[in-house]
Amino acid sequence: MTKNKPNIVLILADDLGFSDLGCFGGEIQTPNLDQLATGGLRFTQYYNSARCCPSRASLLSGLYPHQAGVGEMDEDRETPGYRGYLKDQCVTLAEVLKDSGYHTYLSGKWHVGERGPIERGFDEFYGLFGGFTSFWNQPDYIRLPKGRAKREYSDDEFYATDAITDHALDFIQEARQDEKPYFLYLSYNAPHFPLQAPKEDIAKYEQVYEKGWDHIRESRLARMKKLGIVPSDTALTPRSEYWDRDREIQGVNPAWDAIDPDRQKDLAKRMAIYAAMIDRMDQNIGRVIDDLKEKGELDNTLVLFCSDNGACAEWDPWGFDDWITTSNFLHRKEDLDRMGQQDSYHSYGSGWANACSTPLRLYKHYGHEGGISTPLIAHWPQEVTRNGEIDHRPGHFIDFMATFVDITGASYPQVYNSHNILPMEGESLLPAFYGEAAEERIFCFEHEQHCGIRKGKWKLSKIKEMDWELYDIENDRTELHNLRDTYPDLVEEMKKIWQEWAKRTDVYPRFN
């Protein structure tokens, strides 16, 4: 623990791909996050839980999502691992830090069940209670506890990413009224669909994506190799397969040059909006960082940035314009100018998600690397002195609780509000901050029966309808060379470990 308890700012993006940020090889302009990376540490093999609700449950609790009760989404499936809300057998980061003398704030997206952030340890909340909504629709963003002052915007002024940041800045300004440290969970809903952004930000990317996803994937991989994010011999995966929502239709993303020009224009605009959302989020993160600098707080503030899952491929290469039906509409001519604005609704589809996951396989929902890998940035000048370094050790969202307990001296309870609390699953990141050697770890994954287990350099990955695949992640992060038949004993050993984990963490019985 440091001498003075640090402030903590945990920033979570929603549906951000592994290689979207400039400091991870992307072409999107993210100078503020890039600056944090330059002055801090990047982790390239850090894992989430493949989708928004499970990842948020794991991040908040220090447990695997099923242990916390949110193995799938926020519907109650009436089995212990899939209740759809944070169970009493877990505590949240906010509850633990609040008991240690911290102000606790959440600005952004909750999405871990009907028992809300105030009931689970946060002093103040502004944002989105559920999963997704229009970035232009002010009434969907709420303030808690009820009766608290809430900023009001004209219809022309409101944009969710800006408003989330406005309230975050209000919260930490409030915290400065006394000497207590603060924990801010800044949980943006960008760049989750519906793809919507201010026109001036979209305009920056109008021409960038006309080159298509094949060119973007190749250029990203080249930059990733140059940055040291991936090894220089990393191969680009073939264009990935995709499934529709009901898993009745399966296909492979097409070559960009084979797509009709009108469709290319529509798709390029979708990706331009997505990029603009990330750009705008970075601008707003810059506002927070500037505020910390101005108040002299940045040196002793741990800032972490990560994404809740891999890029979102829902549900085919063309994307959708109606969430209920997943219907796609081809936008032409003047319709292109209205895309991303107040009356619009778009996703960008599996082809662009494949690019945003460069060079990894698959996307959100899956236990393959493209579904569970997050870009993680850690910045804390007082303690993280590995400026600009890249760390390839594996880690997981379960580590945040252990890290915050470690650096604050907080007590992790065995009993909380008369409930027995499950022990933390993770390990502190502090040794990584200091550059200490990493020991072999095991991580397991399950979401919608897509599975994975990482043991040291070995990884088993499984798509729901298919058999387990074995990969040497140290030499094949892109999961191209299935070694299942070469090491059958290892496959059986790792499957057994996964099955024991599934039983222990309440993946069973619903998985069966």
C-alpha positions in Angstrom: 0.0 0.0 0.0 1.2 3.5 -0.8 1.7 6.1 2.0 -1.3 8.2 0.9 -4.3 6.3 -0.4 -4.6 7.0 -4.1 -7.6 8.2 -5.9 -8.8 5.5 -8.4 -10.4 6.2 -11.8 -11.5 3.0 -13.6 -12.6 3.7 -17.2 -14.5 1.1 -19.1 -15.4 1.3 -22.8 -18.3 -0.7 -24.2 -17.7 -3.0 -27.2 -14.3 -1.5 -28.0 -12.1 -3.8 -30.2 -8.7 -4.9 -29.2 -6.8 -2.8 -31.8 -9.0 0.3 -32.0 -6.8 2.6 -29.9 -3.9 4.4 -31.5 -1.5 3.0 -28.8 -2.7 -0.5 -29.7 -2.3 -0.1 -33.5 -5.5 1.5 -34.5 -6.0 4.4 -36.9 -8.6 6.1 -34.7 -7.4 9.3 -33.1 -7.0 8.7 -29.3 -4.3 11.1 -28.2 -5.3 11.2 -24.6 -5.3 7.5 -24.1 -2.1 7.3 -26.1 -0.6 9.8 -23.7 -1.7 7.6 -20.7 -0.1 4.6 -22.4 3.2 6.6 -23.0 3.3 7.6 -19.4 2.2 4.2 -18.1 1.9 0.6 -18.9 0.0 -1.4 -21.5 -1.2 -5.0 -21.0 -1.8 -7.0 -24.2 -3.1 -10.3 -22.7 -5.7 -9.0 -20.3 -9.1 -10.7 -20.3 -12.7 -9.7 -19.8 -15.7 -12.1 -19.7 -16.8 -11.8 -23.4 -19.9 -9.6 -23.0 -21.1 -6.5 -21.1 -23.1 -7.9 -18.1 -20.7 -10.7 -17.2 -17.6 -8.5 -17.6 -19.1 -5.8 -15.5 -20.1 -8.3 -12.8 -16.6 -9.7 -12.7 -14.9 -6.2 -12.7 -17.1 -5.0 -9.9 -16.9 -8.1 -7.7 -13.4 -9.7 -8.2 -15.2 -13.0 -8.9 -16.0 -14.9 -12.0 -19.3 -13.6 -13.4 -21.3 -16.7 -12.6 -20.2 -16.6 -8.9 -21.5 -13.0 -8.8 -24.8 -14.2 -10.4 -24.4 -12.7 -13.9 -23.1 -15.5 -16.1 -25.3 -14.3 -19.0 -27.3 -11.0 -19.1 -29.6 -9.3 -16.7 -32.5 -11.7 -17.1 -33.1 -14.2 -14.2 -32.6 -17.7 -15.5 -33.3 -19.1 -12.1 -30.1 -21.0 -11.6 -27.4 -19.7 -9.2 -24.9 -18.5 -11.9 -27.5 -16.8 -14.1 -29.7 -14.7 -11.8 -29.1 -11.5 -13.8 -28.1 -9.4 -10.8 -25.2 -9.1 -8.3 -25.9 -11.7 -5.6 -25.5 -11.1 -1.8 -22.6 -13.5 -1.8 -20.4 -10.9 -3.5 -19.3 -7.4 -2.6 -18.5 -4.6 -5.0 -15.5 -2.4 -5.4 -17.6 0.5 -4.2 -18.7 -1.3 -1.1 -15.2 -2.3 -0.2 -13.7 1.1 -0.9 -16.5 3.0 0.8 -15.9 1.0 4.0 -12.2 2.0 3.7 -13.1 5.8 3.6 -13.5 6.4 -0.1 -16.1 8.5 -1.9 -17.6 6.2 -4.5 -19.0 7.4 -7.8 -20.4 5.8 -11.0 -21.0 7.9 -14.1 -22.0 5.8 -17.1 -23.5 2.4 -17.6 -24.6 0.0 -14.8 -26.2 -3.0 -16.5 -25.8 -5.6 -13.8 -29.4 -6.0 -12.7 -32.2 -4.3 -10.9 -30.4 -3.8 -7.7 -28.8 -0.6 -8.6 -25.5 1.2 -7.9 -26.7 3.1 -4.8 -27.8 -0.3 -3.3 -24.3 -1.7 -4.1 -22.1 0.9 -2.5 -21.9 3.9 -4.8 -22.6 7.3 -3.3 -23.7 8.9 -6.5 -24.8 7.7 -10.0 -25.5 9.3 -13.3 -26.1 7.4 -16.5 -27.7 4.4 -18.1 -29.3 1.7 -15.9 -29.7 -0.8 -18.7 -27.7 -2.0 -21.7 -28.1 0.5 -24.5 -30.1 3.4 -25.8 -29.8 6.4 -28.0 -26.9 8.7 -27.2 -29.2 11.7 -28.0 -32.1 10.7 -25.7 -31.6 12.7 -22.5 -34.5 11.1 -20.4 -32.9 7.6 -20.6 -30.0 8.8 -18.5 -30.9 9.0 -14.8 -29.5 10.5 -11.6 -29.4 8.6 -8.3 -30.1 8.8 -5.4 -33.5 10.3 -6.4 -33.7 14.0 -5.8 -30.0 14.7 -6.5 -29.1 17.7 -8.8 -28.9 16.7 -12.4 -27.6 18.7 -15.2 -30.1 19.7 -17.8 -29.3 20.1 -21.5 -31.2 21.4 -24.5 -31.9 18.9 -27.2 -29.1 20.3 -29.3 -26.6 20.1 -26.4 -27.1 16.6 -25.1 -24.8 13.8 -26.2 -24.4 11.0 -23.7 -20.6 10.7 -23.7 -20.3 14.4 -22.9 -23.0 14.3 -20.2 -21.4 11.2 -18.5 -18.1 13.1 -18.3 -19.8 16.3 -17.1 -21.3 14.4 -14.2 -18.1 12.6 -13.5 -16.3 15.9 -13.2 -19.0 17.2 -10.9 -18.6 14.1 -8.7 -14.9 14.4 -8.2 -15.2 18.1 -7.6 -17.7 17.3 -4.8 -15.1 14.8 -3.4 -12.6 17.6 -3.0 -14.7 19.2 -0.3 -13.0 17.0 2.3 -9.7 15.0 2.6 -11.2 11.6 1.6 -9.9 9.9 -1.5 -12.3 8.9 -4.3 -13.1 6.0 -6.6 -14.7 7.0 -9.9 -16.0 4.2 -12.1 -16.3 6.0 -15.5 -18.3 3.5 -17.5 -18.9 4.9 -20.9 -21.5 3.2 -23.2 -19.5 4.2 -26.3 -18.9 2.8 -28.8 -21.8 0.3 -28.3 -24.6 0.5 -30.8 -26.7 2.5 -31.8 -23.8 4.1 -33.6 -24.3 7.8 -33.1 -21.9 10.7 -33.0 -21.6 14.4 -33.6 -21.2 15.2 -37.3 -17.9 17.0 -36.8 -16.4 13.9 -35.4 -17.8 11.6 -38.0 -16.3 13.9 -40.7 -12.8 13.1 -39.6 -13.3 9.5 -40.7 -15.5 9.7 -43.8 -12.7 8.8 -46.2 -10.6 6.7 -43.9 -12.8 3.6 -44.1 -13.5 3.8 -47.8 -10.4 1.6 -48.2 -12.4 -1.2 -46.6 -11.8 -3.7 -43.8 -9.2 -5.8 -45.6 -6.8 -2.8 -45.9 -7.6 -1.7 -42.3 -6.8 -5.2 -40.9 -3.4 -5.3 -42.8 -2.4 -1.8 -41.8 -3.4 -2.3 -38.2 -1.4 -5.5 -37.9 1.7 -3.8 -39.4 1.4 -1.0 -36.7 0.8 -3.5 -33.9 4.0 -5.3 -34.8 5.9 -2.0 -35.0 4.6 -1.0 -31.5 5.4 -4.4 -30.0 1.7 -5.2 -29.2 2.1 -8.5 -31.0 5.2 -10.5 -32.2 6.7 -9.6 -35.5 5.8 -13.0 -36.9 2.1 -12.8 -36.1 -0.1 -13.9 -38.9 -3.4 -12.2 -39.8 -6.4 -14.5 -39.4 -8.5 -15.3 -42.4 -11.7 -13.2 -42.7 -13.8 -14.6 -39.8 -17.0 -16.5 -39.8 -20.2 -15.1 -38.4 -23.6 -16.3 -37.1 -27.0 -14.6 -37.0 -28.7 -14.0 -33.6 -30.6 -17.3 -33.7 -27.5 -19.2 -35.0 -29.5 -20.5 -38.0 -27.3 -18.7 -40.6 -23.6 -19.0 -40.7 -21.2 -17.3 -43.2 -17.8 -15.8 -43.7 -17.1 -12.1 -44.1 -16.6 -11.2 -47.7 -13.7 -9.6 -49.4 -14.2 -5.8 -49.5 -13.5 -5.5 -53.2 -16.3 -8.0 -53.8 -18.9 -5.7 -52.3 -21.2 -3.5 -54.3 -20.1 0.2 -54.3 -23.4 1.4 -52.7 -23.0 -1.1 -49.9 -19.3 -0.1 -49.5 -20.4 3.5 -48.9 -23.0 2.5 -46.4 -20.5 0.3 -44.5 -17.7 2.9 -44.6 -20.1 5.4 -43.0 -21.0 2.9 -40.2 -17.4 2.5 -39.3 -16.8 6.2 -39.5 -19.5 6.8 -36.9 -18.0 4.0 -34.7 -14.6 5.6 -34.9 -16.1 9.0 -34.1 -17.6 7.6 -30.9 -14.2 6.4 -29.8 -12.6 9.7 -30.8 -15.3 11.6 -28.8 -14.8 9.3 -25.8 -11.0 10.0 -25.9 -11.7 13.7 -26.0 -13.8 13.4 -22.8 -11.2 11.2 -21.1 -8.8 14.1 -21.9 -11.1 16.4 -20.0 -10.9 14.2 -16.9 -7.1 13.9 -17.1 -6.7 17.6 -17.6 -8.9 18.2 -14.5 -6.7 15.8 -12.4 -3.6 17.6 -13.6 -5.0 21.0 -12.8 -5.9 19.9 -9.3 -2.5 18.3 -8.7 -4.0 14.9 -8.3 -2.8 12.9 -11.3 0.5 11.7 -9.7 -1.4 9.8 -7.0 -4.4 8.6 -9.1 -4.5 5.2 -10.5 -6.1 5.4 -13.9 -7.1 2.2 -15.6 -8.7 1.9 -19.0 -10.2 -1.2 -20.5 -13.1 -2.6 -22.6 -15.9 -4.9 -21.5 -15.6 -7.3 -24.4 -14.3 -7.7 -27.9 -15.7 -6.0 -31.0 -19.4 -6.5 -31.6 -20.2 -8.6 -34.8 -24.0 -8.6 -34.3 -25.1 -10.1 -36.6 -23.7 -10.2 -40.2 -21.4 -8.3 -42.4 -24.0 -5.5 -43.1 -25.0 -4.7 -39.6 -28.5 -3.9 -38.5 -30.8 -0.8 -38.3 -33.5 -2.3 -36.1 -32.5 -4.1 -32.9 -35.8 -6.0 -32.6 -35.8 -7.6 -36.1 -32.0 -7.2 -36.8 -33.1 -5.8 -40.2 -30.6 -4.0 -42.4 -31.3 -1.0 -44.6 -29.0 0.1 -47.3 -28.4 3.8 -47.0 -27.7 5.8 -50.2 -27.1 9.4 -51.3 -28.7 11.9 -48.9 -29.6 9.1 -46.4 -25.8 8.7 -45.7 -25.8 12.2 -44.2 -28.4 11.3 -41.7 -26.6 8.3 -40.4 -25.4 8.6 -36.8 -27.8 11.4 -36.0 -30.8 11.7 -33.7 -33.3 9.6 -35.6 -30.8 6.9 -36.7 -30.0 3.5 -35.4 -27.1 1.3 -36.7 -24.6 -1.4 -35.9 -21.6 -1.9 -38.1 -21.6 -5.7 -38.5 -19.2 -8.6 -38.5 -16.8 -7.4 -41.2 -15.8 -4.3 -39.3 -15.8 -6.2 -36.0 -13.3 -8.5 -37.6 -11.1 -5.5 -38.3 -11.5 -4.1 -34.8 -10.4 -7.4 -33.4 -7.2 -7.4 -35.5 -5.4 -9.8 -35.5 -7.4 -12.0 -33.2 -10.1 -14.6 -34.0 -13.8 -13.9 -33.4 -15.5 -11.2 -31.4 -17.8 -10.4 -28.5 -19.8 -13.4 -27.1 -16.9 -15.9 -27.8 -14.2 -17.4 -25.6 -11.6 -17.1 -28.4 -9.1 -14.3 -28.1 -11.0 -11.7 -30.1 -14.0 -12.0 -27.7 -12.2 -11.8 -24.4 -9.1 -9.7 -25.0 -9.1 -6.1 -23.8 -6.6 -3.3 -24.3 -5.6 -2.4 -20.7 -3.8 0.8 -19.8 -2.5 1.5 -16.3 -1.3 5.0 -15.4 -0.1 6.0 -11.9 3.0 8.2 -12.0 3.7 7.7 -8.3 3.9 3.9 -8.6 3.8 2.8 -12.2 7.2 4.0 -13.5 7.5 1.6 -16.4 6.7 4.5 -18.7 5.6 3.3 -22.2 6.4 -0.3 -21.5 4.3 -3.2 -22.8 3.5 -6.2 -20.5 2.4 -9.5 -22.1 1.5 -11.4 -18.9 -2.1 -12.7 -18.8 -4.5 -11.1 -16.4 -8.3 -10.8 -15.9 -11.0 -8.4 -14.6 -11.1 -10.5 -11.4 -7.7 -8.8 -10.6 -9.2 -5.3 -10.0 -10.7 -6.1 -6.6 -7.4 -7.6 -5.4 -5.5 -4.7 -6.8 -7.6 -2.0 -5.1 -7.6 -3.9 -1.8 -3.8 -4.1 -2.1 -3.1 -0.4 -2.9 -5.6 1.1 -0.5 -5.2 -1.2 2.5 -9.0 -1.9 2.4 -10.4 -5.0 4.1 -12.1 -7.6 2.0 -14.9 -9.0 4.1 -15.7 -12.6 4.8 -19.1 -11.6 6.0 -21.0 -8.5 4.7 -24.5 -7.5 5.8 -24.9 -11.0 7.4 -24.1 -12.8 4.1 -21.0 -15.0 3.7 -18.9 -13.5 1.0 -17.0 -15.6 -1.6 -13.2 -15.1 -1.5 -11.5 -13.0 -4.2 -10.5 -14.9 -7.3 -7.9 -12.5 -8.6 -4.4 -11.3 -7.9 -3.1 -7.8 -7.4 -1.6 -5.9 -10.4 0.9 -4.2 -8.1 3.8 -6.7 -8.9 3.2 -6.0 -12.6 3.4 -2.3 -12.0 6.8 -2.9 -10.5 7.9 -5.2 -13.2 8.2 -8.3 -11.1 8.1 -11.7 -12.8 4.8 -13.4 -13.4 3.8 -16.9 -12.3 1.7 -19.2 -14.4 -2.0 -18.6 -13.9 -5.2 -20.3 -15.0 -8.3 -18.4 -16.3 -11.6 -19.9 -17.4 -14.5 -18.5 -19.5 -18.1 -19.4 -20.4 -20.7 -17.3 -22.0 -23.7 -18.7 -24.0 -21.8 -22.0 -24.0 -18.8 -20.5 -25.8 -15.9 -21.5 -23.6 -12.2 -21.1 -22.9 -9.5 -22.0 -20.5 -6.0 -20.4 -20.4 -3.3 -22.3 -18.5 0.1 -20.7 -18.9 0.8 -20.6 -22.6 -1.9 -23.1 -23.5 -5.5 -22.2 -24.4 -8.5 -24.3 -25.0 -11.2 -22.5 -27.0 -14.7 -23.8 -27.8 -17.5 -22.4 -30.0 -20.9 -23.6 -28.7 -21.7 -26.1 -31.4 -18.1 -27.3 -32.0 -15.4 -29.3 -30.2 -12.6 -27.9 -28.0 -9.6 -26.5 -29.9 -6.0 -26.3 -28.4 -3.6 -23.5 -29.1 -0.1 -22.5 -28.0 -0.9 -18.8 -27.3 2.7 -18.0 -26.8 3.4 -18.8 -30.4 -0.1 -18.6 -31.9 -2.1 -15.9 -30.3 -4.4 -15.7 -33.3 -5.5 -19.3 -32.7 -4.8 -20.6 -36.2 -3.1 -23.9 -35.5 -5.3 -26.3 -33.6 -3.0 -28.8 -31.7 -5.8 -30.8 -30.2 -4.7 -34.1 -32.0 -1.1 -33.5 -31.1 -1.6 -33.2 -27.4 -4.7 -35.2 -26.5 -3.6 -35.8 -22.9 -3.2 -32.0 -22.4 -6.6 -31.4 -23.8 -8.2 -33.9 -21.4 -6.3 -32.4 -18.5 -7.4 -28.8 -19.3 -11.0 -29.9 -19.9 -11.1 -31.5 -16.5 -9.8 -28.3 -14.9 -12.5 -26.3 -16.8 -15.2 -28.7 -15.7 -14.1 -28.5 -12.0 -14.1 -24.7 -12.4 -17.6 -24.8 -14.0 -18.9 -26.8 -11.1 -17.3 -24.6 -8.4 -18.4 -21.3 -9.9 -22.0 -22.1 -10.8 -21.6 -22.4 -14.6 -23.4 -25.8 -14.0 -26.2 -26.7 -14.1 -27.5 -24.3 -16.7 -24.5 -25.0 -19.1 -25.7 -28.6 -19.4 
